[in-house]
């Protein structure tokens, strides 16, 4: 029967006190590992010169590759501009390609739209028809919303990414992961649940404001309808992306007016997508679910929420380099030199005893650094 290690509910630094000094030989457990190796924080030095949690320099084993990948995700460095521009461009191209390649199941999309519209009205929350007609009565307002829907979805999102890149480089990578993961999950929704927007419903009485007012506002209306999937309404990435922008600004921005604008941005986006009949309000719920799932994926990948990372990147743990061997002392041809005894004054304490007492005193007076655990100050 395999032996189990007794549990110890004490704190990490209390358990470390029972371990021998770093660099001293330690007893091996049944599994062949040092008894105290699991207790030592990342960055502490083992007896073989290695670093806890970090493979030795030149290690090419799969474990070393996994540790390097983990360190790269848990300690993201400063992002490179050319790489980020290329990554975002390729990612959006793939997103558009996959989104528009989803088969347009018109019958299923219309059926789902009828289901959602009936469900909202049964709850007394079918507000889309009223909002669409009220806002359409003011031409200047609905035209402005059409351009809002077509442009700010991209402009604000890219603007927040640029701001993170410049002002919060240490948090950029995990925040970008949230955005990418959210968008990837949305692609599954487009495939699994095709949904027609309210303006395309049969007999719904909704107004396609882009067609009526001859404005450039939606890729699913007018001349661009043939190159875009018109039944990718669930979930709403207008809400997913705008909420990501809003949370990022509210949590990280320093100026109060920027925080206020960040909080109002997803609310204004909700009003726009409903008034222009591009989405049901339940599509917005789907966008929020995707954002929550994307945030969970980013947490699992990076180990922390984006705002928990330091504003500036931290140095990654360096690969451990074994200590250099002591240089070999060359002995004279006649053999090792003999040490001649040194005469001491009469009544003086022997040198060996003085040395022993001095070493004991040094050991009995611990350094100030030994009384406090070392760590990275964030």
N, C-alpha and C positions, 0 to 999 in steps of 0.2 A: 504494500500500500504506500503510495507516495507521501512523503512528508509535506506538511503544510506549515508555512511560516506563521507564527502568532501575530495577530493584529496588534497594531500600536496606534492608539488614538492621540498620541502627543503630536505637537507641531513639528514641522519639518526641521527646524533648527535645533529643537530639543533632541530629535532622533539623531541628528548629525553629531551631537556631542558625544554619543556613544561610539562613534566610528573612530578608527585611528587617524592620525594626521594624514593629510593628502600627501601621497608619495611614499607612505609607509606600507609594508606588505599587509594584505588583508586576507582573512580566511575565506575559502571558497565554499559556496553552498552546494547542495546536491545537484543543481543544474549547471554547475561549472562557472557561475558568475560571481563576481565579488559581492560579499554580503552587503556592503554599503553603497554599491554603485547606483542602485535605484534611488537612493536617498539624495544623491548629490545633484545640485542644480546644474543646468546646462552651462558649460563654460568652466567647471571645476576640473582640475587636473588629476588623472588617475596615476597609479604607480608606474604604468608603462609609458608615461609621457603623453597619453592621449587626452582628449577633452570629452567630458560627459556629454552624450548626445551628438557628438560630432566625430565622423570617421577620420582616421589619420590621413595626412596628405599623401596623394598617390593611390589611395584605395579606390579600386574600380569594381568592387563587388556590387550586386544589386542593392544590398542594404545601403551602401554609400550613395548610390544614385537616388534612392528614395529619401534618404536624409537630406541630400542636397536639394531635391525638389521641395521637400517640406520647409526647409529653411528659406528657400526662395519665395514660398507662399506666405510663411509666417513672418518673414522679415523683408517685405518688398522694398526694393531699392528705388532710386529716383527714376521715374519713367522717362523713356527716350522719345523725343518728339516724332521722329520719322517713323518709329515703330507704331506709336499710337495712332498716327494719321493713317498709316497703312492698315492697321488692325480694324479701326472703326470703319474705314471705307470698304474693306473686304466683308466685314460682318454685316453691314447694311446691305451690300449687294447680295449676299447669301440670303439674308432675311427677305428681301424683296423677291428674289428668285423663288424661294420656297413658298412664300405667302401666295404669290400669283400662280404657282404651279399646282396648288391644291385644286382638285377637281371641283368645278362649280356645280354643286348638286342643287339645282334651282328648286325642285319640288320639295326636297328636304329642308332647304333654307327658308322657304315660304311657310312651311308647316311649323317650323320652330318659331318663326316670328309670330305667327298666330297664337301659338302656345304662350309665349312670353307676354304678349299684349293682353290675352285673356286673363292670365295670372295677375298681372298688375292691376287690371280693372277690377278683378274680384277682391283685391285688397284695398280698393279705393285709392290707388296710387298711380293710376294711368294719367300722368301729367304731361306726357309728351305731345299729345295732340293740341292741348290748350296752349302750351308754351310755344309750339311751332307756329300757330296762327297769330298769337299775340305779338311775337317778335317780328313776324313777317309783315305786319301792318306798318312798321317803321322801316322804310327802305334803307336809310342810312345805317340803322342798327343791324339789320340782317346782313347787309353787304359787309359791314365791318366784321361780323362774326364769321362770315364765309372766309375772309382772308385770315382771320385769327386761326380758324380750323386748319387752313392749308399751310401756314407758315410757322407760327410760334411753336408748333409741335416739334419742329426740327431746330429752330433758332435758339430757343431757350435751353433745350437739352444739350446742344453743342456748347452753348455759352457756359453752362454749369460745369461741363467736363473741362473746358479750357480754364475756368476759374480754379477748379480743383487741381489741375495740372500745375498751375503757377503758384497758387497760395497754399495748397495742402498736398504736396507731392507724396508725403508719407501715407495719406489716406486715399489717394487717387485709385490705386490698383484694386483694393477691396470694394470701393464704391462703384467702380466700373464693372466689377464682377456681378454686383447686384443687378445692374442695368442689363447686362448681357444675358444673365440667367433668366431674368423676368421675360425678356423678349423671346428667348428660346422656348419657354413654357407656353407662351402665347401661340406659337406656331402649332403646337399640339392642339390647342383649342380650335384654331381655324380648321384643322383637318377633322377633328372628332365631332365638332358641333357647328356645321355651317349655318349661318344665320343671316337673313336679309335685314337690312336697316329699315326703320319705319318708313322712309320716303319711297321705298320700293315695294311696299306691301300692296296687295290687291284689295282695293276697296277700303283702305285704311283712312283715306281722306287727308293724308299728310302732304305737305308741300315740299317739293325738291327745290330748295331755295337757290341752288347754284344754277339750275336750268331756268327757273323763272326770272331771275335777276341778271342772267348772263354774266356771272362773275366767275373768276378762276378760283375755285375753292376746294374741290374734292376730286381725287383721281378716280372716283367711282361714278362721276357724273360728267356729262358733256363729252368732249372729244377724247378724253383719257380713259373712258370707261372700258374700252376694248383691251387695254394693256394692264388692267388691275382686276383683282378678284373682288367682285362686288358683294360677295357673301361672306366676308371675313370681319363680321361686326362683334363677335364674341371670342375673346375678351376685348375690351377697349384699351389699346395701348396709348391712346391720348391720355387716359386717366392713369395708366400704369407709369408712363414716363413723367407726366406732370407731377404726380404724387412723389415720385423719386426725387425730382428737382426740388419740390417744396420741402420735403423732410431734410434734404441735404442743406438747403439754405437756412432753415430754422435752427438746425442743430449746430452748424459750423460757422455761419456768418456772424460777424462781430457787431455790425450796425443794426439797430432795431428796425429801421425802415426796410432793410433788406429782408429781415426775418418776417416782417408783416407781408411784404410782397410774396415771399415764398409760401406763406400760409394761405394767401388768397388765390394763388395761381391754380391749384387743382380745383378749387371751388368754381372759379370763373370758367375753367375748361369743362367742367360738368354742365354748367348752364349752356355753353356753346354747343356741345355735342348733342344735347337734348333739343335745343331750340332749332338747330339746323336739320333735325330729323335724321342725323347720321347714326345715332345710337339710342337704344333704350337705356334707362337709368340702371337696369340690371346688368347691362354690359360693363358699366363702371364697377359694379361689385366683382365681376370676373377679373377686371384689371387689377383690383386691389388684392385679390387672392393670388394672382400671378406674382405681384410684387412681394407679398409675404413669403411665398415659396422661394422666389429668387433670393430674398434676403437670407432665408435659412440655408440655402445652398452656399452662399458667400460666407456665411458664418462657419459652415462645416469645412470649407476650403481654407480659409485664412485663420480660423481659430478665434477671431474676435469680430465684433461689429466694427464697421468702418470708422465711426467716430472715436473708438477706443484706441486706435493707432495714434502714435505721435504725429504731430503736424509735419515734421521733417523726418526723412527716412533714417532708421537706425542701421548701424553696421551689422552685417550678417556674421554669425559665428564663423570664425576662421577654422580651416582644417588644422587638425592637431599635427604638430611636427615633433617626432621623438627627440629627446635630448641628445646632443652630440656626446659620443663616448669620451672619457677622460684621456688626455694624451698619454702615451706610453713613456714612462721615465727611463731614460737610458742610464744603465749602471756602468761604472768604470770597469775596465778590463780585469782588475784584480778582485772583483766581487763587490758586494755592497759595503759602503763605507761604514766603519764602526763609529758609534757615537761615544765620545769621551765623556765621562762623568763630569758634571759641573759642581765645583765646590761651593757650598753655601755657608753663609756666616753662622757662627755658633749661636744656637738658640733660635734660629729662624725656623719658621714652619716649613715642612717639606713642600716642594713645588707641586708634587702630584696632588697633595691635599688641598693646596690653594686653588689649583685648577678645578678640582672636583667641587669645592665649595662655590667657586665662581659660576660654574655651569649650573649647579643646583639653584643658586640665587636667580640666575637668568631664567631658568625654567619656572621658578615660582612666581615670577612677575610677568604675567601675560601682557602682550601688546594690546594697545587700544583697538587695533584692527581685528584682533581675535575675539573681542567681546561683542562685536556687531557684525551681522551677516552682510556680505558684500552683495551688490546687485546694481542693475542699471536704473538710474534715476530717470523716470519718464517726465 
